[in-house]
Amino acid sequence: MNLNCNVTMIQTCLSKIRCNQEVLLRLLVIVALGYPLTALVSIVISQILPLSKADSVAAASMLSFAIYTAYIMWAFAAKSWQKVAYLSVMLMTAMAACHSMLNWALEAI
């Protein structure tokens, strides 16, 4: 009976460690990829908005808080942290390409 209780306790501890590892990996993805992604999205939005430069930067900066909050909620709602990391890298690549094309187009004007 005592041995069975110890095995159950060990299994419970291992499941908690796996759960904590999943949370830590999601937090790492959020900090390492979510913040730069939000910054890139904010930059692209500020370039797209048809306002004065100061107003578009201010509006994009305020919007970035909502974007980052939505990203955090999505990162914890997703089935796996690998999917979040993969899609974050893809979105960062797309945003960097948009930023480059917008810069090129604005310099041509």
URSUL-V362226 format. One record per residue. N is the residue number from 1. RES is the residue in one letter. PHI is phi in whole degrees, 0 to 359 (* if undefined). NEAR is the number of other ideal C-beta (glycine too) atoms within 10 Angstrom. D_FIRST is the distance of its C-alpha to the first C-alpha in Angstrom with 1 decimal. Layout:
# URSUL-V362226
n->N res->RES phi->PHI near->NEAR d_first->D_FIRST
n->N res->RES phi->PHI near->NEAR d_first->D_FIRST
This chain:
# URSUL-V362226
n->1 res->M phi->* near->4 d_first->0.0
n->2 res->N phi->293 near->6 d_first->3.8
n->3 res->L phi->294 near->7 d_first->5.5
n->4 res->N phi->297 near->8 d_first->5.2
n->5 res->C phi->294 near->9 d_first->6.4
n->6 res->N phi->294 near->9 d_first->8.9
n->7 res->V phi->296 near->10 d_first->10.1
n->8 res->T phi->296 near->10 d_first->10.8
n->9 res->M phi->295 near->10 d_first->12.6
n->10 res->I phi->294 near->10 d_first->14.5
n->11 res->Q phi->296 near->10 d_first->15.6
n->12 res->T phi->295 near->10 d_first->16.8
n->13 res->C phi->296 near->10 d_first->18.7
n->14 res->L phi->295 near->10 d_first->20.3
n->15 res->S phi->292 near->10 d_first->21.5
n->16 res->K phi->292 near->10 d_first->23.0
n->17 res->I phi->295 near->10 d_first->24.8
n->18 res->R phi->297 near->10 d_first->26.2
n->19 res->C phi->295 near->10 d_first->27.4
n->20 res->N phi->296 near->10 d_first->29.0
n->21 res->Q phi->296 near->11 d_first->30.6
n->22 res->E phi->297 near->13 d_first->32.1
n->23 res->V phi->294 near->12 d_first->33.5
n->24 res->L phi->296 near->11 d_first->34.9
n->25 res->L phi->293 near->15 d_first->36.6
n->26 res->R phi->295 near->19 d_first->38.1
n->27 res->L phi->297 near->15 d_first->39.4
n->28 res->L phi->297 near->13 d_first->40.9
n->29 res->V phi->295 near->21 d_first->42.7
n->30 res->I phi->297 near->21 d_first->43.9
n->31 res->V phi->285 near->11 d_first->45.4
n->32 res->A phi->284 near->12 d_first->46.7
n->33 res->L phi->245 near->20 d_first->48.1
n->34 res->G phi->291 near->24 d_first->48.3
n->35 res->Y phi->294 near->13 d_first->50.6
n->36 res->P phi->297 near->14 d_first->53.1
n->37 res->L phi->297 near->22 d_first->53.1
n->38 res->T phi->297 near->22 d_first->53.8
n->39 res->A phi->296 near->15 d_first->56.6
n->40 res->L phi->296 near->18 d_first->58.2
n->41 res->V phi->298 near->22 d_first->58.0
n->42 res->S phi->297 near->21 d_first->59.7
n->43 res->I phi->295 near->19 d_first->62.4
n->44 res->V phi->295 near->19 d_first->63.1
n->45 res->I phi->297 near->18 d_first->63.3
n->46 res->S phi->294 near->21 d_first->65.6
n->47 res->Q phi->282 near->17 d_first->67.9
n->48 res->I phi->277 near->12 d_first->67.9
n->49 res->L phi->299 near->16 d_first->68.6
n->50 res->P phi->273 near->6 d_first->72.3
n->51 res->L phi->241 near->13 d_first->72.6
n->52 res->S phi->295 near->9 d_first->74.1
n->53 res->K phi->302 near->10 d_first->72.2
n->54 res->A phi->295 near->9 d_first->71.0
n->55 res->D phi->292 near->12 d_first->70.0
n->56 res->S phi->291 near->16 d_first->68.1
n->57 res->V phi->293 near->17 d_first->66.2
n->58 res->A phi->295 near->14 d_first->65.3
n->59 res->A phi->295 near->15 d_first->64.3
n->60 res->A phi->293 near->20 d_first->62.2
n->61 res->S phi->294 near->12 d_first->60.5
n->62 res->M phi->293 near->10 d_first->59.6
n->63 res->L phi->292 near->16 d_first->58.4
n->64 res->S phi->297 near->18 d_first->56.2
n->65 res->F phi->295 near->11 d_first->53.8
n->66 res->A phi->293 near->10 d_first->53.2
n->67 res->I phi->295 near->17 d_first->52.8
n->68 res->Y phi->293 near->18 d_first->50.2
n->69 res->T phi->296 near->11 d_first->48.3
n->70 res->A phi->296 near->11 d_first->48.3
n->71 res->Y phi->297 near->21 d_first->47.2
n->72 res->I phi->297 near->16 d_first->44.2
n->73 res->M phi->296 near->10 d_first->43.2
n->74 res->W phi->294 near->14 d_first->43.7
n->75 res->A phi->296 near->20 d_first->41.7
n->76 res->F phi->275 near->14 d_first->38.6
n->77 res->A phi->272 near->8 d_first->39.2
n->78 res->A phi->293 near->15 d_first->39.6
n->79 res->K phi->290 near->7 d_first->37.0
n->80 res->S phi->217 near->11 d_first->36.9
n->81 res->W phi->288 near->20 d_first->38.4
n->82 res->Q phi->295 near->11 d_first->40.2
n->83 res->K phi->295 near->12 d_first->42.2
n->84 res->V phi->297 near->22 d_first->43.2
n->85 res->A phi->296 near->20 d_first->44.2
n->86 res->Y phi->297 near->13 d_first->46.2
n->87 res->L phi->293 near->15 d_first->48.0
n->88 res->S phi->295 near->20 d_first->48.7
n->89 res->V phi->295 near->13 d_first->50.4
n->90 res->M phi->296 near->10 d_first->52.4
n->91 res->L phi->294 near->16 d_first->53.5
n->92 res->M phi->296 near->18 d_first->54.5
n->93 res->T phi->296 near->11 d_first->56.6
n->94 res->A phi->295 near->14 d_first->58.3
n->95 res->M phi->292 near->20 d_first->59.0
n->96 res->A phi->295 near->15 d_first->60.4
n->97 res->A phi->294 near->11 d_first->62.6
n->98 res->C phi->298 near->16 d_first->63.8
n->99 res->H phi->298 near->15 d_first->64.5
n->100 res->S phi->296 near->10 d_first->66.5
n->101 res->M phi->294 near->11 d_first->68.5
n->102 res->L phi->295 near->15 d_first->69.2
n->103 res->N phi->298 near->12 d_first->70.4
n->104 res->W phi->295 near->9 d_first->72.6
n->105 res->A phi->291 near->10 d_first->74.0
n->106 res->L phi->289 near->9 d_first->74.7
n->107 res->E phi->287 near->7 d_first->76.5
n->108 res->A phi->287 near->6 d_first->78.7
n->109 res->I phi->282 near->4 d_first->80.0
